[in-house]
Amino acid sequence: MTDAPLIVSEEPGIIICTLNRPAKLNAINQQMIRGIREAVQTYAQRPDLRVFLLRATGRYFSAGADQLDRSGTGPDPKSTSAIREWYRTEMMSGMQPLYDQMEAIEKPFVAAHQATCMGGGLEMSLSCDFRLAAKSASYALPENKLGAIPASGGVSRLTRLVGPHWSKWMIMGGQAVDADLARTIGLAHAVYADDEFEAKVMEFCRHLAVQPVETIGMAKLTINLCADADPGASRMVERLGQSILHIGEESAVLHEAMRRKLSKTG
């Protein structure tokens, strides 16, 4: 196993980013962010890559942002507007724009949590489309211990996923949730036994990798739009998405394949 802090690998249809600082509990540093950003750009540009998997080695998925890896002067503490701009553009070399890009790309991102996922590691995972947990995984946002809130999507994305009730429990109350509770509240999609976790994650990613590309992309786009729209606007978004798919080549091929299958069984 290489000692590089981030390992990027591929298998057919899947690009895999593995956090690999187990001695530092996979605390996210700027080198890791740069590597993830490069992998995300590769993913966006290559049509043969259909799934992005984010995983980790060791006894933590991530303990959060590396507090010792803060190059530069940081924000001006006397100006609240400067602090907001620093978080938006410069925090750990641009965490927020990276997470926004992951959320916007019309392909699926999967986060696989083999163990504890905290702080910035959870914020990054919240920008993914799917979160899979091993039985021994847990989740926490301990920023209040530093007199802060998780401001790189932790508040906004968590609340969107689990609602204010559980967001207050984790952010204001500083409470950790285990894998089973994470699944119950909607933070994790599935929980697997530790000894089958890796196999189950790869099984899911390979399943995603063979789904219709345009359909999956449109589904992600419309779901994200509908999450923030009123019911009437949501119905319009659905109709727009469906109309675009219906005139596409992918839909025609899939419908013809279904027609042939039905004609043989009929």
C-alpha positions, -999 to +999 in steps of 0.1 A: +000+000+000+014+034-010+019+061+016+003+088-006-024+107+013-048+101-015-050+071-038-068+074-071-076+042-090-100+030-116-120+000-127-143-002-157-168+027-153-156+037-118-131+061-105-121+055-069-106+081-045-092+066-013-083+088+017-050+073+029-037+091+060-047+065+086-020+076+111-037+111+110-072+096+111-076+107+074-077+143+084-082+162+052-053+184+041-048+206+011-029+179-008-059+156-005-083+183-016-061+191-047-061+153-056-098+150-051-104+181-073-083+166-101-101+133-099-135+151-100-124+170-131-113+138-147-146+123-138-165+152-153-146+151-186-146+114-193-178+098-205-165+063-198-164+070-161-199+067-147-194+064-109-172+083-085-164+063-053-150+081-022-137+057+005-109+055+031-084+033+048-079+028+085-100+031+116-116+065+106-132+075+074-121+110+083-117+130+115-124+162+095-102+190+082-066+190+092-063+219+116-025+219+113-026+223+075-036+260+072-012+277+048-018+314+041-030+341+065-066+330+067-096+354+069-095+389+084-112+383+118-123+420+119-145+417+088-174+393+087-177+398+049-141+388+044-146+357+065-175+347+044-156+352+012-126+332+026-149+303+034-165+305+000-133+306-020-102+298+000-109+276+030-085+247+027-079+256-009-115+257-019-134+230-002-168+247-008-164+251-046-153+215-048-183+202-029-206+223-049-191+209-081-195+173-068-232+181-061-237+197-096-220+171-119-248+150-135-232+117-125-234+098-092-210+102-063-209+075-036-193+079-002-184+046+016-179+050+054-161+020+068-157+038+102-162+072+120-169+101+097-166+136+113-165+173+105-152+181+071-152+144+061-189+144+067-194+177+049-177+163+019-198+131+021-230+152+022-222+165-012-223+129-025-255+113-039-252+081-019-237+074+015-231+037+025-221+027+060-204-002+076-221-014+108-192+002+129-195+036+112-206+067+131-212+103+123-205+136+142-201+173+136-181+185+166-174+221+153-192+236+183-163+226+205-143+251+185-169+279+187-180+273+151-206+256+130-199+232+101-200+259+074-188+241+044-222+226+037-226+208+070-255+229+082-273+234+048-269+199+033-275+180+066-307+200+073-318+193+037-313+156+042-325+149+078-344+180+087-339+206+115-348+181+142-318+159+137-295+187+125-300+204+159-292+171+176-259+167+158-248+204+154-262+222+184-262+191+207-229+178+194-242+143+194-228+114+173-252+090+156-243+054+148-248+037+115-283+023+122-296+057+134-280+074+104-300+051+081-331+057+101-329+095+098-318+095+061-282+103+065-270+069+053-288+049+025-277+014+036-257-003+064-237-034+058-219-058+081-182-049+084-170-081+069-191-076+037-189-039+035-163-035+007-179-061-015-214-046-010-200-011-019-184-023-051-216-043-060-236-011-057-211+010-077-209-016-105-247-016-106-248+022-109-221+020-136-243+001-160-274+023-156-285+045-185-262+075-185-286+102-196-314+090-174-292+089-143-279+124-150-314+138-156-327+121-124-299+137-104-306+171-119-343+170-114-342+156-079-318+183-068-341+210-084-373+195-069-358+194-034-358+232-034-390+239-054-426+242-045-450+214-057-461+231-088-426+240-099-415+204-091-441+189-114-428+213-142-392+202-136-403+166-139-421+172-172-392+191-186-367+164-176-390+137-191-395+156-223-357+159-228-352+122-222-380+112-245-364+128-276-330+113-268-313+083-285-309+065-252-346+064-246-353+052-281-328+023-277-341+013-243-378+014-255-370-007-286-351-033-264-381-035-241-405-038-270-385-067-284-384-084-250-421-081-246-428-094-281-408-125-274-425-133-241-460-124-254 
